[in-house]
Amino acid sequence: MRRDPGRGEAGRRVTASVPPSEKGAEVGRRIGVGLMYGFWKPRVLGAWRVPASGPVILAVNHAHNLDGPMLMGTAPRPVHFLIKKEAFVGPLDPFLRGIGQLKVDRSTTDRTAITGALDVLSQGGVLGIFPEGTRGEGDFASLRAGLAYFAVRSGAPIVPVAVLGSGERQGRLIRGMPPLRSRVDVVFGDAFEAGDGSGRRTRKALDEATVRIQERLTAHLENARRLTGR
């Protein structure tokens, strides 16, 4: 008897992983361009440092909810962000999925999100990560190991990104957002490799990679603040 290729050994239906849509991410980028440049005045510095092709990870500081959309609208390539599952509510769920974003459960090891992120990189796409895991001071002071894992596992270079000015002041027309037509700086840094060249993926190797990443991200943020005067 021929086995149904869509079923596992025990006859259970197996759901194939569907990679995030690159076309959807491009649509998301175009929406981001319209909204970010329509409501605010992004000043983008160093976008040429993002590799024009091939897998790359954008590591972004996270001080405000606007930081992700701002990067989507200013990056030179479509970005697939790992976004907390709490954002996927109501009509936002199909919308975020449709524009190629990845839902992640931060309370556990979310293997679906991990697979999706690695799929993005294996197909030569751009993965966006908030390495601090959640919104905070936006100073890269507390990094989770996820960024190191994706960088070491995929071999993709990391480009540090500093978004500055999004949380400085609150606007009066849109609550919780910067004043309309205010300037937000987006500064891209030099791409770098997180691994030590050995190809090791041990816990020690990931811990060492996390230290190297934090040093590079912190240095980039300090340089971006000097460059922009923020």
Phi, psi and chi 1 to 4 in degrees:
 res  aa     phi    psi   chi1   chi2   chi3   chi4
   1 MET       -  133.2 -176.6  175.1   67.7      -
   2 ARG   -77.0  134.0  -62.2 -178.4   64.0 -175.6
   3 ARG   -83.6  138.7  179.6 -178.2  -64.1  150.5
   4 ASP   -65.3  118.5 -178.2  -14.1      -      -
   5 PRO   -62.9  -15.3   23.8  -34.0      -      -
   6 GLY   -90.5    6.2      -      -      -      -
   7 ARG  -120.8  150.5  -65.4 -176.0 -178.8  -84.3
   8 GLY   -84.2 -171.2      -      -      -      -
   9 GLU   -59.8  -35.9  -69.0  -65.8  -26.8      -
  10 ALA   -91.9   10.6      -      -      -      -
  11 GLY    84.4    4.4      -      -      -      -
  12 ARG   -79.7  145.3  -67.0 -173.3  -65.3  -89.6
  13 ARG   -68.5  130.6  174.0   63.3   62.0  178.6
  14 VAL  -105.3  125.8  175.8      -      -      -
  15 THR   -93.0  118.8  -57.5      -      -      -
  16 ALA   -71.5  144.5      -      -      -      -
  17 SER   -74.9  128.6  173.9      -      -      -
  18 VAL  -100.1  115.5  179.6      -      -      -
  19 PRO   -60.8  146.7  -20.6   32.4      -      -
  20 PRO   -56.6  144.5  -22.7   33.3      -      -
  21 SER   -76.1  123.2  168.6      -      -      -
  22 GLU   -70.5  -38.4 -174.4   70.2   16.6      -
  23 LYS   -64.6  -39.3  -70.6 -176.9  178.6  179.1
  24 GLY   -62.3  -41.2      -      -      -      -
  25 ALA   -64.5  -34.2      -      -      -      -
  26 GLU   -66.9  -39.4  173.7   59.3   27.7      -
  27 VAL   -61.9  -43.1  170.5      -      -      -
  28 GLY   -61.1  -38.9      -      -      -      -
  29 ARG   -62.6  -42.6 -170.5 -176.0   75.6   84.9
  30 ARG   -66.6  -39.1  -66.7  178.6 -176.0  179.1
  31 ILE   -63.5  -42.8  -66.8  172.5      -      -
  32 GLY   -61.8  -41.2      -      -      -      -
  33 VAL   -58.8  -47.6  168.6      -      -      -
  34 GLY   -62.7  -44.4      -      -      -      -
  35 LEU   -73.4  -47.0  -67.8  176.5      -      -
  36 MET   -66.9  -44.0  -62.9  -56.1  107.5      -
  37 TYR   -79.1  -18.7  -76.0   90.6      -      -
  38 GLY   -79.2  -37.8      -      -      -      -
  39 PHE   -97.2  -29.8  -72.9  109.8      -      -
  40 TRP  -129.2 -175.4  -65.3  -78.9      -      -
  41 LYS  -122.7   80.8  -67.8 -178.3  177.8  179.4
  42 PRO   -66.1  137.3  -17.5   31.3      -      -
  43 ARG  -114.7  113.3 -179.7  173.3   64.8  168.0
  44 VAL  -103.7  124.8 -177.4      -      -      -
  45 LEU  -122.4  130.8  -55.9  173.1      -      -
  46 GLY    79.7   18.5      -      -      -      -
  47 ALA   -59.9  -25.0      -      -      -      -
  48 TRP   -64.9  -15.7   55.8  -90.7      -      -
  49 ARG   -75.0  -15.2  -67.3 -172.9  170.4   97.9
  50 VAL   -76.4  122.1  177.8      -      -      -
  51 PRO   -52.2  137.1  -26.6   35.4      -      -
  52 ALA   -69.4  -21.5      -      -      -      -
  53 SER  -151.2  167.5   61.2      -      -      -
  54 GLY    86.7  167.1      -      -      -      -
  55 PRO   -67.9  142.4   27.1  -35.6      -      -
  56 VAL  -155.0  147.9   62.7      -      -      -
  57 ILE  -112.7  125.3  -60.0  172.2      -      -
  58 LEU   -96.4  115.9  -58.6 -176.7      -      -
  59 ALA  -101.1  113.7      -      -      -      -
  60 VAL  -115.5  136.1 -163.3      -      -      -
  61 ASN   -69.3  156.9   66.2  -40.1      -      -
  62 HIS  -138.0   93.8 -165.2   20.9      -      -
  63 ALA  -111.0  -12.7      -      -      -      -
  64 HIS  -150.4  151.8 -165.9  -81.3      -      -
  65 ASN   -62.8  -18.4  -73.4  -30.1      -      -
  66 LEU   -77.1  -15.9 -174.0   68.5      -      -
  67 ASP   -59.5  -44.1  -62.9  -21.1      -      -
  68 GLY   -64.0  -55.5      -      -      -      -
  69 PRO   -57.7  -35.9  -26.8   35.3      -      -
  70 MET   -63.5  -41.6 -178.3   59.9   68.6      -
  71 LEU   -67.9  -40.2 -178.8   59.5      -      -
  72 MET   -59.3  -34.9  -71.4  178.3   64.8      -
  73 GLY   -87.4   -9.3      -      -      -      -
  74 THR  -118.4  -16.3   56.5      -      -      -
  75 ALA   -67.7  146.3      -      -      -      -
  76 PRO   -74.4   -9.3   26.6  -34.2      -      -
  77 ARG  -132.9  155.7  -65.1  172.3   58.5 -173.3
  78 PRO   -61.6  139.8  -19.7   31.1      -      -
  79 VAL  -117.6  134.9 -177.5      -      -      -
  80 HIS  -103.1  111.0  -58.3  -91.9      -      -
  81 PHE   -93.8  143.5 -102.2  106.3      -      -
  82 LEU   -83.1  115.4  -81.1  166.3      -      -
  83 ILE  -121.4  137.8  -58.7  174.3      -      -
  84 LYS   -56.9  143.7   61.3 -177.9 -179.2 -179.2
  85 LYS   -61.8  -25.5   69.5  173.2 -174.7  177.1
  86 GLU   -62.6  -20.1  -70.0   81.9    0.7      -
  87 ALA   -80.2  -17.6      -      -      -      -
  88 PHE   -88.3   70.1  -71.3   72.6      -      -
  89 VAL  -121.9  145.7  -65.7      -      -      -
  90 GLY    55.1 -138.6      -      -      -      -
  91 PRO   -67.2  -16.9   22.0  -32.8      -      -
  92 LEU   -68.0  -26.8  -84.8  179.4      -      -
  93 ASP   -59.7  -60.8 -171.2  -20.0      -      -
  94 PRO   -65.4  -29.7   21.6  -32.4      -      -
  95 PHE   -66.2  -49.6  171.7   73.1      -      -
  96 LEU   -64.7  -39.5  -70.0  173.1      -      -
  97 ARG   -63.8  -39.7  -67.6  175.7 -174.6  -86.7
  98 GLY   -64.9  -28.8      -      -      -      -
  99 ILE   -99.0   23.7   59.5  171.9      -      -
 100 GLY    77.5   22.3      -      -      -      -
 101 GLN   -92.5  155.8  -54.4  -49.8  -64.3      -
 102 LEU  -110.5  127.0  -63.6  154.4      -      -
 103 LYS   -85.0  131.7  178.1  169.2   68.8  171.9
 104 VAL  -131.1  135.4   59.0      -      -      -
 105 ASP   -91.8  109.1 -176.0  -13.5      -      -
 106 ARG   -77.9   -8.5  -61.5  174.8  -60.4  173.3
 107 SER   -87.1   -4.8   66.0      -      -      -
 108 THR  -150.4  177.2 -174.5      -      -      -
 109 THR   -81.1   99.1  -58.4      -      -      -
 110 ASP   -85.6   93.6 -169.7  -24.2      -      -
 111 ARG   -68.1  -30.4  -60.1 -164.4  179.4  -80.5
 112 THR   -64.2  -44.0  -60.3      -      -      -
 113 ALA   -66.6  -39.7      -      -      -      -
 114 ILE   -61.4  -46.6  -68.6  171.6      -      -
 115 THR   -62.1  -43.5  -61.2      -      -      -
 116 GLY   -61.7  -42.6      -      -      -      -
 117 ALA   -64.8  -43.1      -      -      -      -
 118 LEU   -67.1  -32.4  -69.0  174.1      -      -
 119 ASP   -62.9  -42.5  -77.3  -14.5      -      -
 120 VAL   -55.9  -47.6  166.5      -      -      -
 121 LEU   -71.2  -38.6  -63.7  171.7      -      -
 122 SER   -65.6  -24.8   67.9      -      -      -
 123 GLN   -93.6    9.8  -66.3  176.3    9.0      -
 124 GLY    80.7   23.7      -      -      -      -
 125 GLY   -94.5 -176.9      -      -      -      -
 126 VAL  -109.6  123.2 -179.6      -      -      -
 127 LEU  -105.7  126.8 -179.7   66.4      -      -
 128 GLY  -101.0  130.9      -      -      -      -
 129 ILE  -134.7  136.8  -66.9 -178.9      -      -
 130 PHE   -93.4   97.5  -63.5  117.3      -      -
 131 PRO   -64.5  -17.4   21.3  -31.7      -      -
 132 GLU   -78.0  -10.9  -64.4  157.9  -70.5      -
 133 GLY    88.1  -31.6      -      -      -      -
 134 THR  -155.2  167.8 -173.8      -      -      -
 135 ARG   -70.1  134.4 -177.1  161.6   50.7   91.1
 136 GLY  -155.2 -133.4      -      -      -      -
 137 GLU   -75.9  -17.6  -64.4  -61.0  -41.8      -
 138 GLY    71.7   30.2      -      -      -      -
 139 ASP  -114.9    9.9   57.0    2.0      -      -
 140 PHE    61.4   22.8  -65.3  123.1      -      -
 141 ALA   -71.0  -28.0      -      -      -      -
 142 SER  -130.3  103.6  177.3      -      -      -
 143 LEU  -102.2  140.2  -98.5   63.7      -      -
 144 ARG   -89.9  164.3  -65.5 -168.6  174.1 -170.2
 145 ALA   -79.2   -8.2      -      -      -      -
 146 GLY   -58.8  -41.1      -      -      -      -
 147 LEU   -61.5  -46.0  174.6   54.5      -      -
 148 ALA   -61.4  -40.8      -      -      -      -
 149 TYR   -60.1  -49.8  173.4   80.2      -      -
 150 PHE   -64.6  -38.6  -71.4  124.1      -      -
 151 ALA   -68.9  -45.5      -      -      -      -
 152 VAL   -71.3  -41.7  172.4      -      -      -
 153 ARG   -65.4  -41.7  171.9   75.3 -177.8  -89.7
 154 SER   -91.1  -23.9   67.5      -      -      -
 155 GLY    78.9    5.8      -      -      -      -
 156 ALA   -72.8  140.5      -      -      -      -
 157 PRO   -71.3  154.5   27.0  -34.6      -      -
 158 ILE  -104.8  133.3  -63.7  172.6      -      -
 159 VAL  -112.5  115.6  171.3      -      -      -
 160 PRO   -73.2  141.9   24.6  -30.5      -      -
 161 VAL  -132.3  131.1 -173.2      -      -      -
 162 ALA  -113.1  121.9      -      -      -      -
 163 VAL  -104.1  117.4  179.1      -      -      -
 164 LEU  -124.3  136.7  -57.6  171.9      -      -
 165 GLY   103.5   -9.7      -      -      -      -
 166 SER   -70.3  -27.5   57.0      -      -      -
 167 GLY  -113.8   12.1      -      -      -      -
 168 GLU   -69.4  -45.1  -73.3 -179.1   -8.6      -
 169 ARG  -138.0  156.2  -66.2 -179.3  -64.9  142.4
 170 GLN  -103.0  136.9  -96.7 -164.4   40.4      -
 171 GLY   -79.7  162.7      -      -      -      -
 172 ARG   -93.6  -25.5  -76.9 -177.9  -82.9 -178.6
 173 LEU   -83.7  -39.6  -67.8  179.9      -      -
 174 ILE  -116.9  107.3  -53.5  177.5      -      -
 175 ARG   -61.5  136.9  -69.9 -171.3   61.2 -173.7
 176 GLY    80.1    1.6      -      -      -      -
 177 MET  -115.8  157.4  -69.2  -66.8  176.8      -
 178 PRO   -61.8  156.5  -17.9   29.7      -      -
 179 PRO   -55.3  142.3  -24.1   34.0      -      -
 180 LEU   -59.1  140.0  -64.2 -179.4      -      -
 181 ARG    66.3   16.0  -52.8  -53.5  -61.0  157.8
 182 SER   -82.5  160.3   62.0      -      -      -
 183 ARG   -86.7  134.3 -165.4 -173.0   82.0 -157.6
 184 VAL  -124.0  126.7  177.4      -      -      -
 185 ASP   -94.6  135.1  -69.7  -38.5      -      -
 186 VAL  -123.6  113.7 -177.0      -      -      -
 187 VAL  -117.0  119.2 -173.7      -      -      -
 188 PHE   -94.7  138.1  -65.6   87.4      -      -
 189 GLY  -102.8 -177.0      -      -      -      -
 190 ASP   -72.9  139.7  -68.4  -39.9      -      -
 191 ALA   -68.6  144.5      -      -      -      -
 192 PHE  -146.7  158.8   66.6   93.0      -      -
 193 GLU   -92.3  135.7  -57.3  -71.5  -22.1      -
 194 ALA   -83.3  -31.5      -      -      -      -
 195 GLY   -75.2  171.8      -      -      -      -
 196 ASP   -97.8    7.2   59.9    3.6      -      -
 197 GLY    90.9   -6.7      -      -      -      -
 198 SER   -85.1  -19.9   68.0      -      -      -
 199 GLY    82.1    3.3      -      -      -      -
 200 ARG   -68.6  143.5  -66.7  179.0  -57.6  130.4
 201 ARG  -125.0   24.7  -60.0  177.6 -173.3  173.1
 202 THR   -72.1  167.1   61.6      -      -      -
 203 ARG   -58.4  -41.8  170.5   56.0   60.5 -174.0
 204 LYS   -62.6  -42.0 -178.2  179.8  178.8 -178.4
 205 ALA   -63.5  -39.4      -      -      -      -
 206 LEU   -69.7  -38.5  -68.7  178.5      -      -
 207 ASP   -63.1  -42.6  -71.8  -16.1      -      -
 208 GLU   -65.9  -39.0  -68.4  171.8   -9.1      -
 209 ALA   -64.6  -38.4      -      -      -      -
 210 THR   -62.2  -40.1  -62.3      -      -      -
 211 VAL   -63.5  -45.0  172.3      -      -      -
 212 ARG   -62.6  -42.7  -76.0 -168.4  -66.5  -88.7
 213 ILE   -62.5  -45.3  -69.4  169.4      -      -
 214 GLN   -61.4  -40.6 -173.3  168.0   34.3      -
 215 GLU   -62.3  -43.4  -69.5  173.9  -10.1      -
 216 ARG   -69.0  -41.0  -67.2  -67.5  -64.9  -96.6
 217 LEU   -68.0  -41.7  -62.3 -172.9      -      -
 218 THR   -64.2  -42.3  -59.3      -      -      -
 219 ALA   -63.7  -39.6      -      -      -      -
 220 HIS   -64.7  -42.1  170.3   66.9      -      -
 221 LEU   -62.8  -42.7 -177.5   59.5      -      -
 222 GLU   -62.6  -41.8  -68.7  173.5   -6.0      -
 223 ASN   -65.7  -40.2 -178.5   62.2      -      -
 224 ALA   -64.3  -37.6      -      -      -      -
 225 ARG   -67.8  -39.6  -76.0  173.8  171.2  161.1
 226 ARG   -65.7  -42.0  -74.6 -165.8  -61.6  -91.4
 227 LEU   -64.7  -38.7 -173.3   64.7      -      -
 228 THR   -96.2  -13.7   60.9      -      -      -
 229 GLY    75.5   21.9      -      -      -      -
 230 ARG  -103.1      -  -69.6 -171.9 -179.7  -87.5
